[in-house]
């Protein structure tokens, strides 16, 4: 059975209020669709969808050479953030991020193509589970992994020891979003860690800002 990490319900009201404030501003700016004028707070078309704890994979091009015999769960680092799908009339249109250690305080809310891509990946996993796949037996935990050097997101699907928080290894990886030029990174297919890392091997990371300040 597929599942994700539990969300502390004591923080739901505060988080919802924060998201509503940010949503209101984005709707006023035309970044998100407006609800019907007749909608009341209890019948609004926006809703909080699925949530996933987040992790990050740094130096993937190095791991693609040195870590092919390891499990992805050993290579990622927790970010301390949680990802939430934001839906409008049951369609994912945005995502929010919260700081777990700060009582799930909202830190990001964006309307990008990532939200529908996450929803597509969720639907793909749900359909596979319903077909009686490898997830039909045992407990499997899903987390969202970001790979910043390649602007890529993936689901890390870990098999868990029953009744515990201990991952058993042999995780699966499902690519959620990736640039089109990462042609060796298959979509809509469960990958082993080795297959996933080999899809990044010899690829050139997207360059970011140089941390050094230049003197005039």
KEDRENVEX-496854 format. One line per 5 residues: number of its first residue (from 1); their letters; for each residue x, z, y of N, C-alpha, C. Coordinates in pm, whole numbers, plus 32768, in hexadecimal, padded with zeros to 4 digits. Example, Ala and Ser with C-alpha at 12.3 -4.5 7.8 and 13.67 -1.06 7.14 Angstrom:
1	as	8527:830C:7DC7:84CE:830C:7E3E:8528:830C:7EB6 | 8505:82C4:7F1F:8557:82CA:7F96:850A:8313:8003
***
This chain:
1	xxxxx	8054:8000:7F88:8000:8000:8000:8058:8000:807D | 8037:7FAB:80DA:8080:7FA3:8158:804A:800A:81BB | 80A4:8049:8204:807B:80A9:826B:80E6:80AF:82D6 | 80CA:80F5:8343:812E:810B:83AA:813A:81A0:83C5 | 8194:81C3:841F:81A9:8250:843D:8130:828A:8484
6	xxxxx	8111:8308:8465:809E:834A:84A3:80B2:8358:853A | 8044:8346:8582:8045:8359:8613:8005:83E1:8632 | 8048:8436:8683:800E:84B9:86A4:7F92:84AA:86FD | 7F1E:84C4:86C6:7EA1:84AC:870D:7E92:8503:878A | 7EE1:856D:8794:7ED9:85C3:880B:7F02:8579:888A
11	xxxxx	7F49:850A:887B:7F7A:84C0:88F0:7F25:8445:8910 | 7EBD:842D:88C2:7E6E:83B2:88D2:7E2E:83AA:895C | 7DEE:8415:8989:7DA7:8412:8A09:7E04:83F5:8A7D | 7E78:8439:8A7E:7ED7:8423:8AEB:7F0C:8394:8AEA | 7F30:8364:8A73:7F65:82DC:8A69:7EFC:8276:8A92
16	xxxxx	7E81:8289:8A65:7E16:822C:8A88:7E00:8227:8B1F | 7E05:829A:8B60:7DF5:829E:8BF2:7E65:8252:8C37 | 7EE0:8265:8C08:7F51:821F:8C44:7F45:8188:8C30 | 7F20:815F:8BB7:7F11:80D0:8B9C:7EA2:8094:8BF2 | 7E33:80DB:8BFF:7DC4:80A9:8C50:7DEE:8093:8CE2
21	xxxxx	7E40:80EE:8D17:7E70:80DE:8DA1:7EC5:8060:8DAF | 7F1D:804A:8D4F:7F73:7FD3:8D55:7F20:7F55:8D3B | 7EC3:7F5C:8CDE:7E6E:7EE8:8CC3:7E20:7EBF:8D3E | 7DEA:7F23:8D85:7D9D:7F05:8DFD:7DEE:7EB7:8E63 | 7E6B:7EDF:8E75:7EC2:7E99:8ED4:7EDF:7E0B:8EA6
26	xxxxx	7EF8:7DFA:8E23:7F15:7D74:8DEE:7E9B:7D19:8DF4 | 7E24:7D52:8DE0:7DA9:7D03:8DEB:7D93:7CD7:8E7B | 7DAA:7D33:8ED9:7D9A:7D11:8F68:7DFA:7CA2:8F93 | 7E70:7C9F:8F57:7ED4:7C38:8F79:7EBE:7BB7:8F2A | 7E5A:7BB6:8ED3:7E3D:7B3D:8E86:7E99:7B28:8E0F
31	xxxxx	7EE5:7B8F:8DE9:7F3F:7B83:8D76:7EF5:7B94:8CF2 | 7E80:7BD1:8CF7:7E2D:7BE5:8C81:7D9D:7BC2:8CA4 | 7D4D:7B9A:8C41:7CC1:7B76:8C5D:7C6F:7BEE:8C88 | 7C0F:7BD7:8CE0:7BB5:7C41:8D0E:7B40:7C4E:8CAF | 7B12:7CC9:8C9C:7A9C:7CE1:8C4A:7A20:7CBC:8C9A
36	xxxxx	79AF:7CB6:8C58:7933:7C94:8C9D:790C:7D03:8CFE | 78CF:7CE1:8D6E:78AA:7D47:8DD0:784B:7DB1:8D97 | 7800:7D8D:8D2E:779F:7DEA:8CF6:77DE:7E4E:8C95 | 785C:7E39:8C71:789B:7E8E:8C0D:78B2:7F1B:8C43 | 788E:7F7D:8BF5:78A8:8008:8C18:7924:8037:8BD0
41	xxxxx	795E:80AB:8BF6:79D5:80DC:8BB1:79C4:80E9:8B1A | 7948:8100:8AEC:7932:8111:8A5D:7919:808E:8A15 | 7903:8022:8A60:78EC:7FA0:8A21:7952:7F37:8A4E | 79BF:7F65:8A88:7A24:7F08:8ABA:7A5E:7EB5:8A47 | 7A8C:7E3B:8A67:7ABC:7DDF:8A00:7B50:7DF4:89E0
46	xxxxx	7B93:7E4C:8A29:7C1E:7E6D:8A0A:7C23:7EE0:89A7 | 7C82:7ED8:894B:7C92:7F46:88EC:7D24:7F53:88C3 | 7D47:7FCC:8896:7DCD:7FE8:8865:7DD1:7FC4:87D1 | 7E2E:7F6B:87AE:7E36:7F3C:8724:7EA0:7F84:86D3 | 7EE0:7F3B:8679:7F42:7F76:861E:7FBD:7FA9:8668
51	xxxxx	7FFF:800C:862C:8078:8044:8668:80E7:804D:8601 | 8164:803F:8630:81D8:8043:85D6:824C:8089:861E | 828F:80E2:85D7:830D:8116:860C:8372:80A4:860E | 83D0:80AB:866F:842D:803E:8683:84BC:8066:8660 | 8507:8001:8634:8596:8011:861A:85DD:7F97:8651
56	xxxxx	8660:7F9E:865A:86AD:7F30:8694:8724:7F10:8639 | 8743:7E90:862F:87B8:7E63:85E4:881B:7E26:8646 | 888C:7E66:8656:88F6:7E33:86AD:8963:7DF1:8658 | 89AF:7D9A:8697:8A1C:7D51:8654:89EE:7D0C:85D3 | 897C:7CC7:85D5:894D:7C87:8559:89AD:7C1E:8526
61	xxxxx	89F5:7BDB:8580:8A53:7B74:8553:8AC8:7BB1:8506 | 8AE8:7C30:8524:8B50:7C77:84D9:8B19:7CA2:8451 | 8AA1:7CDA:8451:8A63:7D06:83D3:8A4E:7C90:8374 | 8A3B:7C18:83AB:8A26:7BA3:8357:8AA2:7B80:8307 | 8B13:7BBF:832B:8B90:7BAA:82E2:8BB6:7C25:8290
66	xxxxx	8BA0:7C9B:82CB:8BD4:7D16:828E:8B6E:7D69:8241 | 8AEB:7D4D:8253:8A86:7DAA:821E:8A20:7D66:81C3 | 8A45:7CF9:8182:89E4:7CAF:8132:89B8:7CFB:80B5 | 8A03:7D61:808E:89DE:7DAF:8018:8996:7E30:803D | 8971:7E40:80BC:892E:7EB9:80E9:889B:7E9B:8109
71	xxxxx	884C:7F05:8115:87BE:7EF6:8136:87AE:7EFE:81CD | 8751:7EAF:8202:873E:7EAC:8293:871D:7F36:82CB | 86D9:7F89:827C:86B6:800F:82AC:8732:8062:82CC | 87A4:8041:828E:8821:8088:82A8:8867:8055:8325 | 8841:7FDF:8354:888A:7F9E:83C1:8847:7FAF:8448
76	xxxxx	87C5:7FCE:8448:877C:7FD8:84C7:8785:8065:84FF | 876B:806F:8582:876C:80EF:85C8:86E5:8103:860B | 86AF:817A:85FE:862F:8198:863E:863D:818F:86D5 | 85DB:8154:8717:85DF:8144:87A9:859B:81B6:87F3 | 854D:8207:87AA:8500:8270:87EC:8484:823B:8830
81	xxxxx	845D:81C0:880F:83E7:8183:884C:8381:815C:87E1 | 8305:8154:880D:8299:8129:87B5:8254:80B0:87F5 | 8232:804E:87A2:81F2:7FD2:87CF:815E:7FD8:87AF | 810A:7FAD:880F:8079:7FA9:87FC:8046:7F1D:881F | 7FED:7EEA:87CD:7FA9:7E6E:87EC:7F34:7E8C:884A
86	xxxxx	7F24:7E3A:88B3:7EB3:7E45:890F:7E5B:7DC9:88F9 | 7DDB:7DDF:88DA:7D82:7D71:88B8:7D12:7D64:891E | 7CED:7CE8:8938:7C7C:7CC8:898E:7C19:7C79:8939 | 7BA3:7CB3:8925:7B3F:7C75:88CD:7B7C:7C53:8846 | 7BC8:7CB4:8811:7C04:7CB1:878B:7C79:7C4F:877F
91	xxxxx	7CA7:7C18:87EE:7D1A:7BBD:87ED:7D8F:7C01:8834 | 7E04:7C02:87F5:7E7A:7C42:8830:7EAA:7BF2:88A9 | 7EAC:7C33:891E:7ED4:7BEF:8999:7F4A:7C32:89DE | 7F6E:7CAB:89B2:7FDB:7CF4:89F2:800C:7D5E:8991 | 807B:7D9D:89B6:80AC:7E0D:8967:80DF:7E7A:89C5
96	xxxxx	80DB:7EF4:8993:810C:7F67:89DF:817A:7FAB:898D | 81D0:7FF4:89D3:8238:8043:8991:8236:80D0:89CD | 8249:8134:8977:824C:81BE:89A6:82CF:8200:897B | 82F1:826D:89C0:8367:82BE:899E:8339:8330:8944 | 8363:832C:88C8:8333:838D:8865:8357:841C:888D
101	xxxxx	83D2:8431:88B9:8400:84B9:88D8:83C2:84F1:8958 | 8382:849A:89A6:8341:84C7:8A23:82AA:84C8:8A11 | 827D:84FA:899F:81EE:8506:8980:81A7:8480:898B | 81EA:8415:895C:81B1:838E:895A:818D:835A:89E5 | 81DE:837F:8A49:81C6:834D:8AD1:81DF:82B6:8AD6
106	xxxxx	8188:8270:8B1C:8191:81DF:8B26:820E:81B8:8B76 | 8259:8156:8B43:82D0:8127:8B8B:82CF:8090:8BA1 | 827F:8045:8B54:8279:7FB3:8B65:81ED:7F81:8B45 | 81C5:7F18:8B8A:814B:7ED0:8B67:815D:7E40:8B94 | 815D:7DE4:8B36:8177:7D58:8B54:810E:7CFE:8B13
111	xxxxx	80EC:7C93:8B57:8097:7C2A:8B20:80F0:7BB3:8B01 | 8123:7BAB:8A85:817B:7B3E:8A5C:814D:7B06:89D7 | 8192:7A9E:89A9:8170:7A5F:892A:8191:7AB8:88B2 | 81DD:7B24:88CA:8200:7B7C:885B:8184:7BBC:881E | 8124:7BE5:8871:80AD:7C2A:883D:8062:7BD6:87D5
116	xxxxx	803F:7B57:87F1:7FFB:7B08:8789:8053:7AEB:8710 | 80D6:7AE2:8724:812F:7ACB:86B1:8131:7B46:8655 | 8131:7BBD:8692:8128:7C37:8641:80A5:7C38:85F3 | 8038:7C0E:8635:7FB6:7C0D:85F3:7FB3:7BAA:857F | 7FF4:7B38:8590:7FFB:7AD5:8525:8045:7B0F:84AC
121	xxxxx	80B2:7B57:84C9:8101:7B92:845C:80B1:7BFF:8414 | 8065:7C4E:8460:800F:7CB5:8423:7FA9:7C73:83C7 | 7F69:7C09:83F7:7F03:7BC3:83A7:7F41:7B89:8328 | 7FBA:7B54:8333:7FFE:7B1B:82BE:801A:7B87:8256 | 8048:7BFB:8283:8063:7C69:8227:7FE3:7C9D:81E7
126	xxxxx	7F7A:7CAA:8238:7EFA:7CDB:8204:7EC5:7C7D:8197 | 7ED0:7BFB:81AE:7EA0:7B99:814C:7EF2:7B9F:80CC | 7F75:7BB1:80DB:7FCB:7BB9:8065:7FAC:7C36:8013 | 7F94:7CA6:8059:7F73:7D22:8014:7EED:7D12:7FC9 | 7E8E:7CD0:8009:7E0A:7CBF:7FCC:7E10:7C68:7F4F
131	xxxxx	7E75:7C13:7F45:7E83:7BBC:7ED1:7EBF:7C03:7E59 | 7EDD:7C84:7E69:7F18:7CCF:7DFA:7FAD:7CB4:7DEB | 7FF5:7CB1:7E5A:8083:7C92:7E59:80D5:7D0E:7E38 | 8156:7D08:7E57:81B2:7D77:7E3E:8189:7DF7:7E88 | 8134:7DEA:7EEE:810B:7E60:7F3A:8093:7EA9:7EFE
136	xxxxx	805C:7E70:7E94:7FE5:7EAC:7E57:8005:7F31:7E14 | 8082:7F43:7DEB:80AB:7FBF:7DAA:8114:8006:7DFF | 810D:808A:7DFF:816E:80D9:7E4B:814B:80E0:7EDE | 81A1:8123:7F2A:818E:8135:7FBA:81F9:80E7:8005 | 81CC:809B:8069:8225:8048:80B8:8210:8066:814D
141	xxxxx	827D:807E:8194:8275:809F:8223:82A5:8028:8277 | 8258:8009:82E0:8279:7F98:8336:82A7:7FCA:83BF | 831A:7F9A:83EA:834C:7FB7:8471:8374:7F33:84B4 | 8374:7F34:8539:8396:7EBC:8585:8427:7EC4:85B2 | 8474:7E61:858D:8502:7E5D:85AF:851B:7DF1:8617
146	xxxxx	8565:7E13:867E:858D:7DB1:86E2:8621:7D91:86CF | 8643:7D11:86DB:86CE:7CE3:86D0:86F2:7CA5:8757 | 8719:7CF7:87B9:872D:7CC8:8844:8789:7C50:8853 | 87FB:7C49:880B:8855:7BD6:8822:8816:7B4F:8804 | 87A9:7B4E:87B7:8769:7AD0:8792:86D7:7AC9:87BE
151	xxxxx	86AB:7B25:8815:8621:7B26:8845:85BF:7B19:87D0 | 85D8:7B66:8767:858B:7B5C:86EC:854B:7BE2:86C9 | 84D3:7BDE:868F:8490:7C55:865C:846E:7C3D:85C9 | 8470:7CA8:857C:844E:7C9E:84EE:840F:7D20:84BF | 83BE:7D17:8458:838A:7D8E:8416:83EB:7DB8:83A8
156	xxxxx	8411:7E36:83AA:845D:7E72:833D:83F8:7EB7:82E3 | 83F2:7E8E:8265:838D:7EC1:8207:83D8:7F0D:819A | 83D1:7F91:81A1:8420:7FE7:8149:83C9:8023:80DA | 83FB:8021:8061:83B6:8066:7FF4:83D9:80FA:7FFB | 8372:814F:7FFB:8386:81DD:800E:8372:8229:7F8C
161	xxxxx	83BE:8295:7F80:83A9:82F0:7F10:8322:8333:7F23 | 82CD:832F:7EBF:8244:8360:7ECC:8240:83EE:7F05 | 81EB:83FE:7F6D:81D8:8482:7FA8:824B:84B2:7FFB | 82A6:845A:8023:831A:8484:8072:8339:841F:80DF | 839C:8440:8130:83CA:83E8:819B:844E:83A7:8176
166	xxxxx	846A:839E:80F5:84EA:836B:80C4:84DA:82D9:809A | 8528:8280:80D9:8526:81F3:80B4:857F:81DD:803A | 8552:8188:7FDE:8598:8173:7F60:85F8:80FD:7F63 | 85FE:80B4:7FD3:8653:803E:7FD9:8609:7FC2:7FAA | 8651:7F52:7FA0:8613:7ED2:7F79:859D:7EAF:7FD2
171	xxxxx	85B0:7EC2:8055:8546:7EA5:80B4:852E:7E0F:80BF | 84B8:7DEC:80F0:8499:7D62:8114:849E:7D54:81AC | 84B7:7CD9:81D9:84B7:7CBA:8268:8459:7C43:827D | 8402:7C50:82E3:83AA:7BE1:8308:83C3:7BBF:839A | 83F0:7B45:83B5:840B:7B1C:843F:8388:7B15:848B
176	xxxxx	8383:7B57:84FE:830C:7B57:8554:8319:7AEC:85BF | 838A:7AEA:8604:83A2:7A85:866C:8437:7A6C:8674 | 845A:79F0:8690:84E6:79C8:869C:84EC:7944:86E5 | 855B:7928:872C:8569:78A6:876E:8565:7834:8708 | 8532:77C2:8732:8525:7750:86D7:85AB:7722:86A0
181	xxxxx	8617:7739:86EC:8699:7707:86BE:86D4:7759:864C | 8698:77CC:862D:86C3:7816:85B6:867D:77DA:853C | 86A4:7762:8519:865F:7714:84B3:8672:774C:8427 | 86DB:779B:8411:86F5:77D0:838B:86B4:7859:8377 | 865B:787E:83D2:8614:78FD:83C7:8582:78DC:83A6
186	xxxxx	855C:78E0:8326:84D5:78B5:82FD:8468:790E:8336 | 83F7:78D3:8357:8380:791C:8383:831D:7923:830F | 82C1:7982:8319:8257:7995:82B6:828F:7994:8228 | 82F8:79E1:8216:8334:79F1:8193:837B:7A76:818E | 8369:7AC1:8123:83AE:7B40:8114:8440:7B24:80F2
191	xxxxx	8499:7B63:813D:8529:7B4E:812B:856C:7BCF:80FE | 85D6:7BC3:80B1:862C:7C35:8098:8686:7C47:8111 | 86CA:7CB8:8118:8728:7CCD:8187:8791:7C5F:8189 | 87C4:7C3C:8114:882B:7BD5:810B:87F9:7B50:8143 | 8782:7B27:811B:874A:7AA9:814C:8736:7AAC:81E3
196	xxxxx	8706:7B1E:8215:86EE:7B2B:82A4:8771:7B21:82F2 | 87D7:7B69:82C8:8857:7B68:830F:889A:7AE0:8307 | 8890:7A9D:8294:88CD:7A19:8287:888A:79B4:82E4 | 880B:79CE:8307:87C7:7977:8366:8800:7981:83F3 | 884C:79ED:840C:888B:7A01:848F:8920:79E3:848D
201	xxxxx	8956:79CC:8416:89E6:79B7:8408:8A13:793A:8454 | 8A82:7949:849C:8AC0:78DC:84E9:8A6E:78AF:8560 | 8A01:78F4:857D:89B3:78D4:85F5:89F0:791A:866E | 89E4:78DE:86E2:8A1E:7916:875C:89B5:796B:87A3 | 89D1:79EB:87B9:8970:7A41:87FE:8954:7A0F:888A
206	xxxxx	88DA:7A2D:88B9:88B4:7A0C:8942:88FD:7A69:89A0 | 8945:7A31:8A01:8995:7A84:8A5A:893D:7ACD:8ABF | 8964:7B48:8ADE:891F:7B97:8B45:897B:7BB2:8BB9 | 895E:7C1A:8C05:89B0:7C3D:8C77:8A33:7C7A:8C4D | 8A9A:7C5D:8C98:8B1C:7C9E:8C83:8B16:7D28:8CC4
211	xxxxx	8B3C:7D90:8C7A:8B31:7E19:8CAC:8B99:7E38:8D17 | 8C02:7DE6:8D23:8C6B:7E02:8D85:8C43:7DD2:8E10 | 8C62:7E24:8E74:8C49:7DFF:8EFF:8CBF:7DB4:8F37 | 8CA3:7D49:8F7E:8D10:7CFB:8FBB:8D2A:7D2F:9047 | 8DA8:7D3A:9069:8DCF:7D67:90F0:8DDC:7CF0:914C
216	x	8DBC:7D04:91CC:8DC4:7C96:922B:8E4C:7C91:926D
***
